[in-house]
């Protein structure tokens, strides 16, 4: 138990809850990091190798992301241990058990993340009602269909190019992770004139310096195939996506894919973090020292949670899309301009922006240490 307190600092976590239900093989962790600005919104992530530490880091990212986006919500996250490709029926049983176990944890609002979809969120709504990312038929805004997170990442990329020496038209793009975020980033950026030269999923990498057809890649993923089934291009191992020379490199998969041991392999001018915590802070510092600009995760990929917040507040899809564009562009500009003016890392500038807003909210709470005294269940 005491080992859990290694996560604690002045912002949180507020609660860490471990859920275990052997009848449906459910093992999960919820971290509610900070609720000073409001109840915590954060996704449910499923993978076989998740951990409490990863859950805390993701929950903290959500605290910063929601604050940076100036949303009236705190940060939280759930990780579920399991194969996201398990039979759908089994996953639904696990999710219903999870929702039931957390029925009275009002500080947390469920949302989709890796391994989840709108149908998964619908079953949570049926159980407890406290959820976003729902199908249109039950009042939701289809996050994946409209590409909410990818839309935001694309706009962050466009703003970041003001601080680079090249334009988007003709820029070579590599996307690591061709899921809900990666495929939509590729779709938007190529529509605006960029050239997708490399893409990777869990099975491999495909590379073509002349460009890849995004529509074909998206069709393959809809058919539950791999990018390795793409007709043409050079087929490589998944990790080889790091080595492909490009102008813009976008990680859109798991945490820590770039770290101190492999960051030297990146051959790019700009990194825009589509995934949560995809690059270690040490690796980000190395990028900065090499003159490679990067846009931190909770600034670049806030589109999904902005859309989720819009849904929860009853806004329309059109309003959500406009809000994503406005907020992500504004915050990217604020962070990169502050980093340039102050001579600090982009992440330092981003954290300063978000933490200032969280602490201001904390100062209004009844208990001065309301969100800094961790609680564990």
C-alpha positions as CSV (number, residue, x, y, z in Angstrom):
1,X,0.0,0.0,0.0
2,X,2.7,2.5,0.9
3,X,4.4,1.9,-2.4
4,X,1.4,3.5,-4.1
5,X,2.2,6.8,-2.4
6,X,5.2,7.2,-4.7
7,X,2.7,8.5,-7.3
8,X,1.5,11.3,-5.0
9,X,2.3,15.0,-5.4
10,X,0.6,18.3,-4.7
11,X,-2.1,17.6,-7.4
12,X,-3.0,14.0,-6.6
13,X,-4.0,11.3,-7.1
14,X,-7.4,11.7,-5.3
15,X,-8.2,8.0,-5.5
16,X,-6.8,4.8,-6.7
17,X,-9.3,1.9,-6.9
18,X,-8.4,-1.7,-7.9
19,X,-11.3,-3.7,-9.2
20,X,-11.3,-7.6,-9.2
21,X,-14.2,-9.8,-10.3
22,X,-13.0,-13.3,-11.0
23,X,-16.3,-14.6,-12.4
24,X,-15.7,-12.5,-15.6
25,X,-11.9,-12.5,-15.3
26,X,-11.9,-8.7,-14.6
27,X,-8.8,-7.0,-13.3
28,X,-8.8,-3.2,-13.6
29,X,-7.4,-0.1,-12.0
30,X,-9.1,3.3,-11.8
31,X,-7.1,6.4,-11.0
32,X,-9.0,9.6,-10.2
33,X,-6.1,12.1,-10.3
34,X,-7.6,15.5,-9.6
35,X,-11.2,16.8,-9.4
36,X,-10.7,20.4,-8.5
37,X,-12.1,21.6,-11.8
38,X,-14.9,19.0,-11.9
39,X,-15.5,15.3,-12.2
40,X,-12.7,13.4,-13.9
41,X,-13.2,12.4,-17.6
42,X,-10.8,9.8,-18.9
43,X,-10.8,6.8,-21.1
44,X,-11.0,3.1,-20.4
45,X,-7.9,1.3,-21.9
46,X,-7.5,-2.4,-22.4
47,X,-4.2,-4.1,-22.9
48,X,-2.5,-7.2,-21.4
49,X,0.5,-5.3,-20.1
50,X,-1.1,-2.3,-18.4
51,X,-0.1,-1.3,-14.8
52,X,-1.1,1.0,-12.0
53,X,1.8,3.2,-12.8
54,X,0.8,3.6,-16.4
55,X,-2.8,4.3,-15.2
56,X,-1.6,7.1,-12.9
57,X,0.6,8.6,-15.7
58,X,-2.4,8.6,-18.1
59,X,-4.7,10.0,-15.4
60,X,-2.3,12.9,-14.8
61,X,-2.1,13.5,-18.5
62,X,-5.9,13.8,-18.5
63,X,-5.8,16.3,-15.6
64,X,-3.4,18.5,-17.6
65,X,-5.2,17.9,-20.9
66,X,-8.6,19.0,-19.5
67,X,-7.1,22.0,-17.7
68,X,-5.1,23.1,-20.8
69,X,-8.3,22.8,-22.9
70,X,-10.0,24.9,-20.2
71,X,-12.7,22.2,-19.6
72,X,-14.7,22.0,-16.4
73,X,-13.4,18.5,-15.7
74,X,-10.6,16.8,-13.8
75,X,-8.5,13.9,-15.0
76,X,-8.9,10.1,-14.5
77,X,-8.2,6.8,-16.3
78,X,-9.1,3.2,-16.2
79,X,-6.8,0.3,-17.3
80,X,-8.2,-3.2,-17.8
81,X,-6.0,-6.2,-18.1
82,X,-6.8,-8.2,-21.1
83,X,-6.5,-8.7,-24.9
84,X,-8.5,-6.0,-26.6
85,X,-9.2,-8.5,-29.5
86,X,-11.0,-10.9,-27.1
87,X,-14.5,-12.0,-28.1
88,X,-16.9,-9.1,-27.9
89,X,-19.3,-10.8,-25.6
90,X,-16.6,-11.4,-23.0
91,X,-15.4,-7.8,-23.2
92,X,-19.0,-6.5,-22.7
93,X,-19.4,-8.8,-19.6
94,X,-16.2,-7.4,-18.1
95,X,-17.3,-3.8,-18.8
96,X,-20.7,-4.3,-17.3
97,X,-19.0,-5.7,-14.2
98,X,-16.6,-2.8,-14.1
99,X,-19.3,-0.2,-14.4
100,X,-21.4,-2.0,-11.7
101,X,-18.4,-2.0,-9.3
102,X,-17.8,1.7,-9.9
103,X,-21.5,2.7,-9.8
104,X,-21.1,5.1,-6.9
105,X,-17.7,6.5,-7.8
106,X,-19.3,9.8,-9.0
107,X,-16.0,11.5,-9.4
108,X,-15.3,9.6,-12.6
109,X,-17.0,9.7,-16.1
110,X,-16.3,6.8,-18.4
111,X,-14.9,7.5,-21.9
112,X,-13.4,5.3,-24.7
113,X,-9.7,4.6,-25.2
114,X,-7.6,1.8,-26.7
115,X,-9.6,-1.4,-27.2
116,X,-12.9,0.3,-26.7
117,X,-15.6,1.6,-29.0
118,X,-19.1,3.2,-29.0
119,X,-20.8,-0.1,-28.3
120,X,-18.7,-0.6,-25.2
121,X,-19.7,2.8,-24.0
122,X,-23.4,2.1,-24.7
123,X,-23.3,-0.9,-22.4
124,X,-21.8,1.3,-19.6
125,X,-24.6,3.8,-20.1
126,X,-27.1,1.0,-19.8
127,X,-25.5,0.0,-16.4
128,X,-24.9,3.4,-14.8
129,X,-25.4,6.2,-17.3
130,X,-22.2,8.1,-16.5
131,X,-20.4,7.9,-19.8
132,X,-19.4,9.7,-23.0
133,X,-18.4,8.5,-26.4
134,X,-21.8,7.0,-27.1
135,X,-23.4,6.0,-30.4
136,X,-25.5,8.6,-32.2
137,X,-28.6,6.6,-31.5
138,X,-28.3,7.2,-27.8
139,X,-27.2,10.8,-27.9
140,X,-23.5,10.5,-28.6
141,X,-21.1,12.2,-31.0
142,X,-19.2,9.5,-33.0
143,X,-15.6,10.3,-31.9
144,X,-13.9,7.9,-34.2
145,X,-16.2,8.5,-37.2
146,X,-15.5,12.2,-37.2
147,X,-11.9,11.7,-36.2
148,X,-12.1,14.0,-33.2
149,X,-8.6,13.4,-31.8
150,X,-7.0,13.2,-35.3
151,X,-8.7,16.5,-36.2
152,X,-7.1,18.2,-33.3
153,X,-3.7,16.6,-33.9
154,X,-3.8,17.8,-37.5
155,X,-4.5,21.4,-36.4
156,X,-1.7,21.3,-33.8
157,X,0.6,20.2,-36.7
158,X,-0.5,23.1,-38.9
159,X,0.1,25.6,-36.1
160,X,3.5,24.0,-35.2
161,X,4.7,24.5,-38.8
162,X,4.8,28.2,-38.1
163,X,7.8,27.4,-36.0
164,X,9.5,25.2,-38.6
165,X,11.3,25.9,-41.9
166,X,9.0,23.9,-44.2
167,X,5.3,23.9,-45.2
168,X,2.7,21.2,-45.0
169,X,2.2,20.9,-48.7
170,X,4.6,18.1,-49.8
171,X,5.8,17.4,-46.3
172,X,6.6,13.7,-45.7
173,X,4.6,12.3,-42.8
174,X,5.1,9.0,-40.8
175,X,2.4,7.7,-38.5
176,X,3.2,5.2,-35.8
177,X,0.0,3.4,-34.9
178,X,-2.8,3.3,-37.5
179,X,-5.8,3.1,-35.3
180,X,-8.6,5.6,-34.6
181,X,-6.2,8.5,-34.1
182,X,-3.5,7.6,-36.6
183,X,-5.7,6.9,-39.6
184,X,-7.6,10.2,-39.2
185,X,-4.4,12.3,-38.8
186,X,-3.2,10.7,-42.0
187,X,-6.5,11.4,-43.7
188,X,-6.6,15.1,-42.7
189,X,-2.9,15.9,-43.3
190,X,-2.8,14.2,-46.8
191,X,-6.0,16.0,-47.7
192,X,-4.2,19.3,-46.8
193,X,-1.3,18.4,-49.1
194,X,1.1,16.3,-47.0
195,X,2.5,12.9,-48.2
196,X,2.2,9.8,-46.1
197,X,5.4,7.9,-46.6
198,X,5.4,5.4,-43.7
199,X,2.8,3.9,-41.3
200,X,3.0,1.1,-38.7
201,X,0.6,-1.1,-36.7
202,X,1.2,-3.9,-34.2
203,X,2.2,-6.3,-37.0
204,X,4.6,-4.2,-39.1
205,X,5.5,-1.1,-41.0
206,X,5.0,-0.2,-44.7
207,X,7.2,2.4,-46.3
208,X,7.1,4.1,-49.7
209,X,9.1,7.4,-50.2
210,X,6.7,8.2,-53.1
211,X,3.7,8.1,-50.9
212,X,1.0,5.7,-49.6
213,X,-2.7,5.8,-50.4
214,X,-4.5,6.5,-47.2
215,X,-7.9,5.3,-48.4
216,X,-6.5,1.9,-49.2
217,X,-4.9,1.7,-45.7
218,X,-8.1,2.7,-44.0
219,X,-10.0,0.1,-46.0
220,X,-7.6,-2.6,-44.9
221,X,-8.0,-1.7,-41.3
222,X,-11.8,-1.8,-41.6
223,X,-11.4,-5.3,-42.9
224,X,-9.3,-6.1,-39.8
225,X,-6.2,-6.5,-41.8
226,X,-2.7,-5.1,-41.2
227,X,-0.8,-2.3,-43.0
228,X,1.4,-5.1,-44.2
229,X,-1.4,-6.2,-46.5
230,X,-1.0,-2.9,-48.4
231,X,-0.3,-3.6,-52.1
232,X,3.1,-2.2,-52.6
233,X,5.7,-0.4,-50.6
234,X,8.5,-1.9,-48.5
235,X,7.4,-4.1,-45.6
236,X,9.4,-3.8,-42.4
237,X,9.2,-4.7,-38.7
238,X,7.0,-2.6,-36.4
239,X,9.9,-0.9,-34.7
240,X,11.4,0.2,-38.1
241,X,8.9,3.0,-38.3
242,X,11.2,5.0,-36.0
243,X,14.0,5.0,-38.7
244,X,12.0,6.3,-41.7
245,X,13.2,9.7,-42.7
246,X,10.4,12.3,-42.7
247,X,9.5,15.9,-41.9
248,X,6.6,15.1,-39.5
249,X,6.6,12.0,-37.2
250,X,3.4,11.3,-35.3
251,X,3.2,8.6,-32.6
252,X,-0.4,7.5,-32.2
253,X,-0.2,4.2,-30.2
254,X,1.2,3.1,-26.9
255,X,3.2,4.9,-24.2
256,X,7.0,5.3,-24.2
257,X,7.5,4.2,-27.8
258,X,10.3,6.8,-28.0
259,X,12.7,6.8,-25.1
260,X,16.4,7.6,-24.3
261,X,17.6,4.4,-26.0
262,X,16.0,4.9,-29.4
263,X,15.3,8.7,-29.8
264,X,18.6,9.1,-31.7
265,X,17.1,7.0,-34.5
266,X,14.4,9.5,-35.3
267,X,15.1,11.4,-38.5
268,X,12.5,14.1,-38.5
269,X,12.0,17.9,-38.0
270,X,8.7,17.9,-36.1
271,X,7.0,15.4,-33.7
272,X,3.3,15.8,-32.9
273,X,2.2,13.5,-30.1
274,X,-1.1,11.9,-31.1
275,X,-0.9,9.3,-28.3
276,X,-0.8,9.8,-24.6
277,X,2.7,9.8,-23.0
278,X,4.3,8.3,-26.2
279,X,7.7,9.9,-25.6
280,X,9.6,9.9,-22.3
281,X,10.5,13.3,-20.9
282,X,14.2,12.4,-21.2
283,X,13.7,11.7,-24.9
284,X,11.8,14.9,-25.4
285,X,14.7,16.8,-23.9
286,X,17.1,15.1,-26.3
287,X,14.8,16.1,-29.2
288,X,14.8,19.7,-28.0
289,X,18.6,19.8,-27.8
290,X,18.8,18.4,-31.3
291,X,16.6,21.2,-32.6
292,X,13.6,18.9,-33.3
293,X,10.4,20.6,-32.4
294,X,7.6,18.6,-30.6
295,X,4.1,19.3,-29.5
296,X,3.3,17.6,-26.2
297,X,0.5,15.0,-26.0
298,X,-2.0,16.7,-23.9
299,X,-1.9,19.8,-26.1
300,X,-1.9,18.1,-29.4
301,X,-4.4,15.2,-28.8
302,X,-7.0,17.0,-26.7
303,X,-9.6,16.8,-29.5
304,X,-11.1,13.6,-28.2
305,X,-11.8,14.9,-24.7
306,X,-13.0,18.2,-26.0
307,X,-15.5,16.3,-28.1
308,X,-16.4,14.1,-25.2
309,X,-17.0,17.1,-23.0
310,X,-19.2,18.7,-25.7
311,X,-21.2,15.5,-25.8
312,X,-21.7,15.4,-22.1
313,X,-22.9,19.0,-22.1
314,X,-25.4,18.3,-24.9
315,X,-23.6,20.2,-27.7
316,X,-23.9,19.3,-31.4
317,X,-21.3,17.6,-33.5
318,X,-20.7,20.8,-35.5
319,X,-20.1,22.7,-32.3
320,X,-17.7,20.1,-31.1
321,X,-15.6,20.1,-34.2
322,X,-15.4,23.9,-34.1
323,X,-14.4,23.8,-30.4
324,X,-11.6,21.3,-31.1
325,X,-10.1,23.4,-33.8
326,X,-10.3,26.6,-31.8
327,X,-9.0,25.2,-28.5
328,X,-6.2,23.0,-30.0
329,X,-4.9,25.8,-32.3
330,X,-5.0,28.4,-29.5
331,X,-3.2,26.2,-26.9
332,X,-0.6,25.0,-29.4
333,X,0.3,28.6,-30.2
334,X,0.4,29.5,-26.5
335,X,2.7,26.6,-25.6
336,X,5.1,26.9,-28.5
337,X,5.3,30.7,-28.2
338,X,6.0,30.5,-24.5
339,X,8.7,27.8,-25.1
340,X,10.3,30.0,-27.7
341,X,10.2,33.2,-25.6
342,X,11.3,31.7,-22.4
343,X,13.8,29.2,-23.9
344,X,12.2,26.2,-22.2
345,X,11.0,22.8,-23.3
346,X,7.5,22.7,-24.9
347,X,6.4,20.3,-22.2
348,X,7.5,22.7,-19.5
349,X,5.5,25.4,-21.1
350,X,2.5,23.1,-21.4
351,X,2.6,21.9,-17.8
352,X,3.0,25.5,-16.6
353,X,-0.2,26.5,-18.5
354,X,-2.2,23.5,-17.2
355,X,-1.0,23.4,-13.6
356,X,-1.7,27.1,-13.1
357,X,-5.3,26.5,-14.0
358,X,-5.6,23.4,-11.8
359,X,-4.1,25.2,-8.8
360,X,-6.4,28.1,-9.3
361,X,-9.4,25.8,-9.2
362,X,-7.9,24.0,-6.1
363,X,-7.7,27.3,-4.3
364,X,-11.5,27.6,-4.5
365,X,-12.2,24.3,-2.8
366,X,-13.4,24.0,0.8
367,X,-10.3,22.0,1.8
368,X,-7.0,23.6,0.7
369,X,-5.6,20.1,0.3
370,X,-8.7,18.6,-1.2
371,X,-7.0,17.3,-4.3
372,X,-3.5,16.7,-2.8
373,X,-4.3,14.2,-0.2
374,X,-4.4,10.9,-2.0
375,X,-7.1,8.4,-1.1
376,X,-6.8,4.7,-1.8
377,X,-9.5,2.1,-1.9
